[in-house]
Amino acid sequence: MKALFKGVALVAFAGFMASSAVAADRGTAEEASALVKKAVAYIKANGKEKAVAAINDPKGPFVDRDLYIFVYDMKGNNVAIGNGNASKMNGKNMLEMRDADGKYIIKGFIDILGTKNSGWFDYKWPNPVTKAVEAKSSYVEKVDDLIVGSGIYKQ
């Protein structure tokens, strides 16, 4: 009986440690908004061209674990994205992009930034790590005609 209890305790501890490690690999809302503020400051200090190059670099200063910066213009065109898909996405109009429930994502960002200079937008999106559709929230800020954002998967 004692050996069984030790075995169960060991499995429970391993599960706790694994879930703690996964949680540590995920960015928080505070970290996402701080990354956006860092990108906004970089754009203002260095200009759009230099910022786009830095943001598009998946090993650059605007990627942290599962957090990365994305930039769209107010017409829905992707300007930069740090998730390694810049070559596929830059220049593409994503205005009609919808989440798993049919909710317009970029239009949602634009709606938020039409009334204020920053905010959070909730939607559902496939998590590239778990491959499951999960609740996601993105923090966006407006800089001139640009939407600068980063998202977190909620847990």
PyMOL commands that set and color helices and strands:
alter all, ss='L'
color gray80, all
select helices_A, chain A and resi 2-25+29-46+48-56+86-89+105-115
alter helices_A, ss='H'
color red, helices_A
select strands_A, chain A and resi 63-64+67-68+70-73+78-81+118-126+133-143+146-153
alter strands_A, ss='S'
color yellow, strands_A
deselect
rebuild
show_as cartoon
